[in-house]
C-alpha cells in the first residue's frame, strides 16, 4: 500500500483545522480548503480563527515548516478529508449540501487511486451518497475494482473529540473507520496511523456512521434524564445536584449533570439523524431530544417569574453564551436561544451578557435592542438584579461570593451551590 504524503482537508473548522494541523506536524504535506477568506488568510499567517487549546502551536509550527497552507480552491492530492458541516433541515433530516459542494470541488482533481474520507458526522448512507455523487460527477471512475475504470477509495472516519481537548484526543482516542470497500478502510487506517495512538477499529461505512450517532445519542438520553430530574426536583423543592451526587454513590449509577439545554454540533444534532432514519422505532431517542430542547423554555419561565416581582427597569445578567465551558463555540447553544427569548419576553428589561471568550455579540443577538455585551462579568453582576448562570466557565466559578449578595441567582449549572453568600434558585 502506497504511503500517502499529500492530503487536502476540506473545511477548516473546529475539526478540519485540528486534523490538518496534526497531520502536518506528523510529516504530511497538507492543504486546507475553506470557503472563508478570513479563515484561509489566518491559517496562512499561522494563526487560528477560533479558540482551541494547543491548536495555535500546531498550526504556527506546521505553517512555518511549510507543511500546511490554506486555499479556497481544492487542489490535487492523494487523499481528501471532508470535514464540512452537516446541519439538519426543518424536518430534522440531514442537509448534505455541504458534502456535495465538497465533492464538486474534489471531482475534477481525481484521476483514480485517491482516498476520500468523510469525517463530517453523517446519517446512515451519507458516505455511500458521497461516493455515488463523485461517480456521477466522474463516470470514468468507479468505487470498486474490476469494472474497467480507475477506482477511488471512499471511507468514513467520524471525529470523536471533545472541544477544549481536541489536540489531545485526536491523538489518544480510538478511531472507527468504515470503508465502502475493505481497501478503502485499510488505506484510511494507514493514514490515521501516522498520528493516532489509540486503537483503530475497522467496519463498514454505515456502521461507522451509526457508531458516532449512537455515542452522542447515548449522552443525549442521559442528559435528558438529568434535565428531567432537575425539573422534578424544583417542583419538590429538592437540590438536584445533591440528589444526583447521592444517587451516584451507587456503584452502577452515573447520572450526568443537568443544564439549560443541550448545544453543540454533535449532541444537539446527531440524534435527529437516527430519528430520521428510523422514525417509528427511535421513540426514546426522539423523546430525549424533545426533553432537552424544551429545557431552555423552562429556564426562561423561571427568569420571567423573577423579573415580574421586581420594579420596572430591572436588569438580567446572562453569564455565558457558548454551548459548553471554556470555549468560544456558539453552535446550537441553548444559552443563545434563552437570551433571544428573554429579550422578546422582557422588552423593557436590559439583558447584560457576559461571555469572556468572544469579542462581540453574534449577529442574531446584536440585532436585539435590549441585549448588551458587557466587558466584565463583575460589571454584569453589579448592574443586574437577576443573575442567570448559563455556562460553567472557570471564570464564573471564581466569582467572589460577596458580589452575589442580595442578587437573585438562577444557576443552571450548579457551580455556586456551595457558596454561603448565595441563596440560589438552582435548576
DRENSE-250244 format. One record per residue (C-alpha): residue in one letter; residue number from 1; x, y, z. Coordinates in nm, 3 decimals. Layout:
BEGIN
("a", NUM, (X, Y, Z))
...
END
This chain:
BEGIN
("x", 1, (0.000, 0.000, 0.000))
("x", 2, (0.141, 0.340, -0.103))
("x", 3, (0.226, 0.583, 0.176))
("x", 4, (0.016, 0.898, 0.144))
("x", 5, (0.225, 1.215, 0.154))
("x", 6, (-0.018, 1.482, 0.029))
("x", 7, (-0.360, 1.544, 0.186))
("x", 8, (-0.627, 1.807, 0.126))
("x", 9, (-0.860, 1.881, 0.417))
("x", 10, (-1.190, 2.031, 0.304))
("x", 11, (-1.333, 2.255, 0.573))
("x", 12, (-1.109, 2.430, 0.828))
("x", 13, (-1.348, 2.448, 1.118))
("x", 14, (-1.336, 2.304, 1.468))
("x", 15, (-1.246, 1.956, 1.336))
("x", 16, (-1.090, 2.016, 0.994))
("x", 17, (-0.819, 2.258, 1.107))
("x", 18, (-0.700, 2.045, 1.402))
("x", 19, (-0.694, 1.741, 1.173))
("x", 20, (-0.495, 1.931, 0.912))
("x", 21, (-0.253, 2.060, 1.176))
("x", 22, (-0.195, 1.720, 1.339))
("x", 23, (-0.131, 1.557, 1.001))
("x", 24, (0.112, 1.832, 0.905))
("x", 25, (0.305, 1.811, 1.230))
("x", 26, (0.344, 1.439, 1.165))
("x", 27, (0.518, 1.487, 0.831))
("x", 28, (0.226, 1.501, 0.585))
("x", 29, (0.202, 1.786, 0.334))
("x", 30, (-0.143, 1.934, 0.390))
("x", 31, (-0.351, 2.188, 0.203))
("x", 32, (-0.654, 2.312, 0.390))
("x", 33, (-0.953, 2.429, 0.187))
("x", 34, (-1.219, 2.665, 0.315))
("x", 35, (-1.478, 2.900, 0.168))
("x", 36, (-1.390, 3.172, 0.420))
("x", 37, (-1.125, 3.419, 0.306))
("x", 38, (-1.073, 3.519, 0.669))
("x", 39, (-1.000, 3.160, 0.771))
("x", 40, (-0.766, 3.097, 0.477))
("x", 41, (-0.569, 3.415, 0.544))
("x", 42, (-0.547, 3.344, 0.917))
("x", 43, (-0.414, 2.991, 0.864))
("x", 44, (-0.157, 3.110, 0.610))
("x", 45, (-0.033, 3.356, 0.875))
("x", 46, (-0.003, 3.064, 1.116))
("x", 47, (-0.298, 3.185, 1.320))
("x", 48, (-0.612, 3.013, 1.446))
("x", 49, (-0.954, 3.178, 1.388))
("x", 50, (-1.119, 3.022, 1.694))
("x", 51, (-1.033, 2.912, 2.048))
("x", 52, (-0.895, 2.562, 2.098))
("x", 53, (-0.611, 2.491, 2.346))
("x", 54, (-0.276, 2.397, 2.187))
("x", 55, (-0.407, 2.427, 1.830))
("x", 56, (-0.226, 2.755, 1.765))
("x", 57, (0.111, 2.595, 1.842))
("x", 58, (0.048, 2.315, 1.593))
("x", 59, (-0.078, 2.549, 1.320))
("x", 60, (0.203, 2.802, 1.362))
("x", 61, (0.467, 2.527, 1.358))
("x", 62, (0.320, 2.346, 1.057))
("x", 63, (0.292, 2.667, 0.854))
("x", 64, (0.646, 2.773, 0.947))
("x", 65, (0.777, 2.432, 0.833))
("x", 66, (0.592, 2.462, 0.503))
("x", 67, (0.380, 2.155, 0.577))
("x", 68, (0.046, 2.339, 0.599))
("x", 69, (-0.111, 2.603, 0.381))
("x", 70, (-0.467, 2.708, 0.309))
("x", 71, (-0.658, 2.798, -0.005))
("x", 72, (-1.012, 2.844, -0.130))
("x", 73, (-0.958, 2.612, -0.426))
("x", 74, (-0.944, 2.233, -0.397))
("x", 75, (-0.602, 2.106, -0.512))
("x", 76, (-0.485, 1.771, -0.643))
("x", 77, (-0.396, 1.537, -0.358))
("x", 78, (-0.351, 1.170, -0.279))
("x", 79, (-0.616, 1.185, -0.008))
("x", 80, (-0.904, 1.416, 0.078))
("x", 81, (-1.059, 1.455, 0.422))
("x", 82, (-1.404, 1.614, 0.414))
("x", 83, (-1.484, 1.793, 0.741))
("x", 84, (-1.773, 2.022, 0.648))
("x", 85, (-2.095, 2.097, 0.839))
("x", 86, (-2.390, 1.858, 0.830))
("x", 87, (-2.677, 2.057, 0.981))
("x", 88, (-3.034, 1.936, 0.978))
("x", 89, (-3.321, 2.065, 0.768))
("x", 90, (-3.651, 2.197, 0.903))
("x", 91, (-3.785, 1.840, 0.907))
("x", 92, (-3.477, 1.724, 1.106))
("x", 93, (-3.333, 1.532, 0.811))
("x", 94, (-2.965, 1.584, 0.731))
("x", 95, (-2.859, 1.862, 0.497))
("x", 96, (-2.592, 1.703, 0.276))
("x", 97, (-2.543, 2.009, 0.057))
("x", 98, (-2.205, 2.093, 0.214))
("x", 99, (-2.080, 1.740, 0.146))
("x", 100, (-2.198, 1.765, -0.214))
("x", 101, (-2.027, 2.102, -0.253))
("x", 102, (-1.703, 1.949, -0.127))
("x", 103, (-1.745, 1.664, -0.376))
("x", 104, (-1.788, 1.912, -0.661))
("x", 105, (-1.453, 2.064, -0.569))
("x", 106, (-1.280, 1.727, -0.539))
("x", 107, (-1.419, 1.558, -0.851))
("x", 108, (-1.219, 1.748, -1.118))
("x", 109, (-0.894, 1.669, -0.937))
("x", 110, (-0.937, 1.290, -0.937))
("x", 111, (-0.755, 1.053, -1.168))
("x", 112, (-0.803, 0.723, -0.982))
("x", 113, (-0.649, 0.574, -0.670))
("x", 114, (-0.731, 0.866, -0.442))
("x", 115, (-0.869, 0.817, -0.092))
("x", 116, (-1.167, 1.032, 0.009))
("x", 117, (-1.258, 1.026, 0.379))
("x", 118, (-1.577, 1.174, 0.516))
("x", 119, (-1.516, 1.296, 0.872))
("x", 120, (-1.833, 1.501, 0.899))
("x", 121, (-2.086, 1.348, 1.136))
("x", 122, (-2.336, 1.197, 0.897))
("x", 123, (-2.660, 0.999, 0.880))
("x", 124, (-2.655, 0.635, 0.769))
("x", 125, (-2.581, 0.619, 0.398))
("x", 126, (-2.406, 0.956, 0.367))
("x", 127, (-2.067, 0.805, 0.286))
("x", 128, (-2.219, 0.590, 0.012))
("x", 129, (-2.400, 0.903, -0.111))
("x", 130, (-2.066, 1.086, -0.129))
("x", 131, (-1.913, 0.803, -0.331))
("x", 132, (-2.212, 0.776, -0.565))
("x", 133, (-2.219, 1.153, -0.611))
("x", 134, (-1.850, 1.160, -0.705))
("x", 135, (-1.901, 0.881, -0.959))
("x", 136, (-2.197, 1.066, -1.110))
("x", 137, (-1.970, 1.367, -1.149))
("x", 138, (-1.690, 1.145, -1.281))
("x", 139, (-1.844, 0.843, -1.459))
("x", 140, (-1.497, 0.747, -1.580))
("x", 141, (-1.418, 0.640, -1.222))
("x", 142, (-1.551, 0.355, -1.006))
("x", 143, (-1.598, 0.274, -0.638))
("x", 144, (-1.499, -0.090, -0.694))
("x", 145, (-1.219, -0.278, -0.861))
("x", 146, (-1.261, -0.478, -1.180))
("x", 147, (-1.514, -0.260, -1.360))
("x", 148, (-1.268, -0.138, -1.621))
("x", 149, (-1.244, 0.211, -1.470))
("x", 150, (-0.993, 0.354, -1.218))
("x", 151, (-1.109, 0.307, -0.861))
("x", 152, (-1.143, 0.573, -0.592))
("x", 153, (-1.148, 0.476, -0.225))
("x", 154, (-1.429, 0.610, -0.003))
("x", 155, (-1.434, 0.578, 0.377))
("x", 156, (-1.592, 0.731, 0.685))
("x", 157, (-1.393, 0.819, 0.995))
("x", 158, (-1.609, 1.016, 1.239))
("x", 159, (-1.441, 1.259, 1.475))
("x", 160, (-1.475, 1.165, 1.842))
("x", 161, (-1.313, 1.458, 2.022))
("x", 162, (-1.421, 1.694, 2.299))
("x", 163, (-1.397, 2.069, 2.233))
("x", 164, (-1.129, 2.206, 2.460))
("x", 165, (-0.933, 1.878, 2.437))
("x", 166, (-0.926, 1.829, 2.061))
("x", 167, (-0.549, 1.824, 2.015))
("x", 168, (-0.510, 1.566, 2.291))
("x", 169, (-0.797, 1.341, 2.192))
("x", 170, (-0.714, 1.344, 1.820))
("x", 171, (-0.401, 1.154, 1.918))
("x", 172, (-0.513, 0.942, 2.214))
("x", 173, (-0.872, 0.839, 2.132))
("x", 174, (-0.959, 0.518, 1.950))
("x", 175, (-1.092, 0.575, 1.599))
("x", 176, (-1.360, 0.397, 1.399))
("x", 177, (-1.310, 0.367, 1.024))
("x", 178, (-1.574, 0.234, 0.790))
("x", 179, (-1.498, 0.177, 0.425))
("x", 180, (-1.725, 0.131, 0.129))
("x", 181, (-1.467, -0.133, 0.042))
("x", 182, (-1.209, -0.304, 0.261))
("x", 183, (-0.929, -0.145, 0.056))
("x", 184, (-1.073, 0.197, 0.142))
("x", 185, (-1.084, 0.116, 0.513))
("x", 186, (-0.727, -0.014, 0.512))
("x", 187, (-0.599, 0.289, 0.322))
("x", 188, (-0.770, 0.525, 0.568))
("x", 189, (-0.631, 0.327, 0.860))
("x", 190, (-0.277, 0.368, 0.726))
("x", 191, (-0.325, 0.744, 0.704))
("x", 192, (-0.466, 0.784, 1.055))
("x", 193, (-0.192, 0.566, 1.199))
("x", 194, (0.052, 0.849, 1.122))
("x", 195, (-0.079, 1.033, 1.428))
("x", 196, (-0.339, 0.823, 1.612))
("x", 197, (-0.205, 0.637, 1.915))
("x", 198, (-0.542, 0.485, 2.003))
("x", 199, (-0.667, 0.163, 1.851))
("x", 200, (-0.825, 0.188, 1.506))
("x", 201, (-1.136, -0.026, 1.459))
("x", 202, (-1.244, -0.120, 1.105))
("x", 203, (-1.602, -0.176, 0.994))
("x", 204, (-1.833, -0.086, 0.706))
("x", 205, (-1.924, 0.275, 0.635))
("x", 206, (-2.286, 0.262, 0.755))
("x", 207, (-2.192, 0.105, 1.088))
("x", 208, (-1.922, 0.369, 1.138))
("x", 209, (-2.178, 0.642, 1.072))
("x", 210, (-2.421, 0.490, 1.321))
("x", 211, (-2.150, 0.442, 1.585))
("x", 212, (-2.091, 0.817, 1.607))
("x", 213, (-2.464, 0.891, 1.617))
("x", 214, (-2.519, 0.630, 1.887))
("x", 215, (-2.238, 0.770, 2.102))
("x", 216, (-2.392, 1.115, 2.105))
("x", 217, (-2.748, 0.986, 2.138))
("x", 218, (-2.642, 0.790, 2.446))
("x", 219, (-2.523, 1.111, 2.607))
("x", 220, (-2.832, 1.299, 2.493))
("x", 221, (-3.064, 1.044, 2.654))
("x", 222, (-2.869, 1.060, 2.978))
("x", 223, (-2.862, 1.439, 2.981))
("x", 224, (-3.238, 1.438, 2.921))
("x", 225, (-3.276, 1.219, 3.231))
("x", 226, (-3.073, 1.469, 3.434))
("x", 227, (-3.269, 1.765, 3.293))
("x", 228, (-3.598, 1.597, 3.372))
("x", 229, (-3.473, 1.528, 3.724))
("x", 230, (-3.391, 1.897, 3.764))
("x", 231, (-3.748, 1.996, 3.676))
("x", 232, (-3.895, 1.734, 3.908))
("x", 233, (-3.658, 1.838, 4.186))
("x", 234, (-3.757, 2.201, 4.150))
("x", 235, (-4.122, 2.105, 4.190))
("x", 236, (-4.040, 1.902, 4.502))
("x", 237, (-3.803, 2.167, 4.645))
("x", 238, (-3.500, 1.936, 4.622))
("x", 239, (-3.141, 2.034, 4.539))
("x", 240, (-3.094, 1.835, 4.218))
("x", 241, (-2.714, 1.839, 4.239))
("x", 242, (-2.719, 1.693, 4.588))
("x", 243, (-2.973, 1.437, 4.468))
("x", 244, (-2.753, 1.331, 4.175))
("x", 245, (-2.441, 1.326, 4.391))
("x", 246, (-2.610, 1.094, 4.639))
("x", 247, (-2.753, 0.866, 4.370))
("x", 248, (-2.411, 0.842, 4.203))
("x", 249, (-2.263, 0.684, 4.515))
("x", 250, (-2.430, 0.366, 4.391))
("x", 251, (-2.157, 0.166, 4.214))
("x", 252, (-2.363, 0.117, 3.897))
("x", 253, (-2.519, 0.465, 3.871))
("x", 254, (-2.357, 0.757, 3.690))
("x", 255, (-2.612, 1.030, 3.628))
("x", 256, (-2.487, 1.324, 3.423))
("x", 257, (-2.532, 1.688, 3.519))
("x", 258, (-2.837, 1.897, 3.421))
("x", 259, (-2.812, 2.231, 3.247))
("x", 260, (-3.011, 2.487, 3.048))
("x", 261, (-3.040, 2.256, 2.747))
("x", 262, (-2.803, 2.082, 2.508))
("x", 263, (-2.594, 2.251, 2.242))
("x", 264, (-2.300, 2.196, 2.012))
("x", 265, (-2.252, 2.048, 1.670))
("x", 266, (-2.300, 1.687, 1.780))
("x", 267, (-2.529, 1.602, 2.071))
("x", 268, (-2.795, 1.855, 1.976))
("x", 269, (-2.798, 1.738, 1.613))
("x", 270, (-2.688, 1.376, 1.571))
("x", 271, (-2.984, 1.201, 1.741))
("x", 272, (-3.219, 1.353, 1.482))
("x", 273, (-3.028, 1.166, 1.211))
("x", 274, (-3.121, 0.837, 1.378))
("x", 275, (-3.481, 0.951, 1.421))
("x", 276, (-3.497, 1.044, 1.053))
("x", 277, (-3.354, 0.704, 0.954))
("x", 278, (-3.599, 0.506, 1.172))
("x", 279, (-3.882, 0.739, 1.279))
("x", 280, (-4.117, 0.469, 1.404))
("x", 281, (-3.855, 0.291, 1.612))
("x", 282, (-3.645, 0.572, 1.762))
("x", 283, (-3.903, 0.676, 2.022))
("x", 284, (-3.672, 0.710, 2.325))
("x", 285, (-3.411, 0.899, 2.123))
("x", 286, (-3.680, 1.135, 1.992))
("x", 287, (-3.820, 1.200, 2.340))
("x", 288, (-3.474, 1.278, 2.478))
("x", 289, (-3.429, 1.540, 2.208))
("x", 290, (-3.769, 1.691, 2.285))
("x", 291, (-3.693, 1.697, 2.658))
("x", 292, (-3.359, 1.870, 2.611))
("x", 293, (-3.497, 2.112, 2.351))
("x", 294, (-3.771, 2.212, 2.597))
("x", 295, (-3.534, 2.295, 2.883))
("x", 296, (-3.444, 2.647, 2.759))
("x", 297, (-3.812, 2.748, 2.766))
("x", 298, (-3.837, 2.627, 3.124))
("x", 299, (-3.533, 2.837, 3.219))
("x", 300, (-3.687, 3.141, 3.051))
("x", 301, (-4.007, 3.100, 3.252))
("x", 302, (-3.806, 3.096, 3.573))
("x", 303, (-3.633, 3.422, 3.481))
("x", 304, (-3.958, 3.590, 3.372))
("x", 305, (-4.117, 3.495, 3.703))
("x", 306, (-3.831, 3.654, 3.897))
("x", 307, (-3.831, 3.975, 3.695))
("x", 308, (-4.206, 4.023, 3.734))
("x", 309, (-4.154, 4.060, 4.109))
("x", 310, (-3.902, 4.342, 4.061))
("x", 311, (-3.958, 4.715, 3.999))
("x", 312, (-3.960, 4.838, 3.637))
("x", 313, (-3.617, 4.885, 3.481))
("x", 314, (-3.460, 4.574, 3.629))
("x", 315, (-3.169, 4.406, 3.451))
("x", 316, (-3.075, 4.043, 3.399))
("x", 317, (-2.711, 3.932, 3.376))
("x", 318, (-2.682, 3.632, 3.143))
("x", 319, (-2.348, 3.464, 3.207))
("x", 320, (-2.220, 3.262, 2.913))
("x", 321, (-2.321, 3.208, 2.551))
("x", 322, (-2.111, 2.912, 2.436))
("x", 323, (-2.256, 2.563, 2.435))
("x", 324, (-2.003, 2.434, 2.691))
("x", 325, (-1.742, 2.563, 2.931))
("x", 326, (-1.419, 2.744, 2.842))
("x", 327, (-1.460, 2.760, 2.462))
("x", 328, (-1.597, 3.013, 2.213))
("x", 329, (-1.813, 2.767, 2.016))
("x", 330, (-2.171, 2.901, 1.993))
("x", 331, (-2.318, 2.633, 1.767))
("x", 332, (-2.667, 2.522, 1.873))
("x", 333, (-2.609, 2.685, 2.211))
("x", 334, (-2.918, 2.685, 2.436))
("x", 335, (-2.780, 2.996, 2.604))
("x", 336, (-2.830, 3.195, 2.286))
("x", 337, (-3.187, 3.070, 2.249))
("x", 338, (-3.256, 3.168, 2.610))
("x", 339, (-3.120, 3.520, 2.563))
("x", 340, (-3.324, 3.568, 2.245))
("x", 341, (-3.639, 3.452, 2.421))
("x", 342, (-3.574, 3.673, 2.726))
("x", 343, (-3.519, 3.976, 2.504))
("x", 344, (-3.860, 3.914, 2.345))
("x", 345, (-4.046, 3.825, 2.665))
("x", 346, (-3.893, 4.113, 2.864))
("x", 347, (-3.867, 4.402, 2.617))
("x", 348, (-3.826, 4.661, 2.892))
("x", 349, (-3.551, 4.466, 3.069))
("x", 350, (-3.183, 4.503, 2.986))
("x", 351, (-3.012, 4.169, 2.921))
("x", 352, (-2.644, 4.210, 3.013))
("x", 353, (-2.440, 3.932, 2.852))
("x", 354, (-2.101, 3.827, 2.983))
("x", 355, (-1.909, 3.585, 2.760))
("x", 356, (-1.532, 3.604, 2.816))
("x", 357, (-1.446, 3.401, 2.506))
("x", 358, (-1.595, 3.631, 2.239))
("x", 359, (-1.529, 3.992, 2.138))
("x", 360, (-1.874, 4.078, 2.003))
("x", 361, (-2.230, 3.958, 2.010))
("x", 362, (-2.329, 3.712, 1.737))
("x", 363, (-2.546, 3.876, 1.474))
("x", 364, (-2.865, 3.711, 1.599))
("x", 365, (-2.820, 3.888, 1.933))
("x", 366, (-2.666, 4.208, 1.804))
("x", 367, (-2.994, 4.292, 1.635))
("x", 368, (-3.180, 4.295, 1.968))
("x", 369, (-3.209, 4.643, 2.118))
("x", 370, (-3.215, 4.535, 2.483))
("x", 371, (-2.919, 4.292, 2.473))
("x", 372, (-2.572, 4.422, 2.559))
("x", 373, (-2.231, 4.255, 2.573))
("x", 374, (-2.064, 4.368, 2.897))
("x", 375, (-1.687, 4.400, 2.927))
("x", 376, (-1.655, 4.206, 3.252))
("x", 377, (-1.854, 3.953, 3.449))
("x", 378, (-1.824, 4.169, 3.759))
("x", 379, (-1.986, 4.464, 3.578))
("x", 380, (-2.272, 4.248, 3.454))
("x", 381, (-2.338, 4.117, 3.804))
("x", 382, (-2.309, 4.459, 3.966))
("x", 383, (-2.561, 4.617, 3.728))
("x", 384, (-2.823, 4.341, 3.741))
("x", 385, (-3.082, 4.229, 3.992))
("x", 386, (-3.121, 3.878, 3.846))
("x", 387, (-2.811, 3.669, 3.771))
("x", 388, (-2.866, 3.385, 3.523))
("x", 389, (-2.570, 3.150, 3.501))
("x", 390, (-2.586, 2.957, 3.173))
("x", 391, (-2.234, 2.823, 3.114))
("x", 392, (-1.993, 2.683, 3.373))
("x", 393, (-1.685, 2.875, 3.259))
("x", 394, (-1.400, 2.856, 3.510))
("x", 395, (-1.401, 3.235, 3.540))
("x", 396, (-1.764, 3.228, 3.656))
("x", 397, (-1.688, 2.968, 3.921))
("x", 398, (-1.421, 3.203, 4.056))
("x", 399, (-1.661, 3.495, 4.108))
("x", 400, (-1.631, 3.642, 4.458))
("x", 401, (-1.940, 3.530, 4.652))
("x", 402, (-1.966, 3.875, 4.807))
("x", 403, (-2.066, 4.032, 4.472))
("x", 404, (-2.360, 3.790, 4.456))
("x", 405, (-2.508, 3.902, 4.787))
("x", 406, (-2.861, 4.041, 4.756))
("x", 407, (-2.887, 3.915, 4.395))
("x", 408, (-3.150, 3.675, 4.269))
("x", 409, (-2.947, 3.383, 4.138))
("x", 410, (-3.068, 3.131, 3.881))
("x", 411, (-2.784, 2.883, 3.850))
("x", 412, (-2.848, 2.634, 3.570))
("x", 413, (-2.512, 2.463, 3.621))
("x", 414, (-2.489, 2.434, 4.000))
("x", 415, (-2.142, 2.589, 4.023))
("x", 416, (-2.238, 2.827, 4.304))
("x", 417, (-2.441, 2.581, 4.509))
("x", 418, (-2.180, 2.563, 4.787))
("x", 419, (-2.143, 2.939, 4.821))
("x", 420, (-2.266, 3.055, 5.161))
("x", 421, (-2.341, 3.400, 5.019))
("x", 422, (-2.587, 3.276, 4.759))
("x", 423, (-2.948, 3.188, 4.814))
("x", 424, (-2.964, 3.018, 4.479))
("x", 425, (-3.270, 2.937, 4.273))
("x", 426, (-3.089, 2.635, 4.129))
("x", 427, (-3.232, 2.444, 3.839))
END
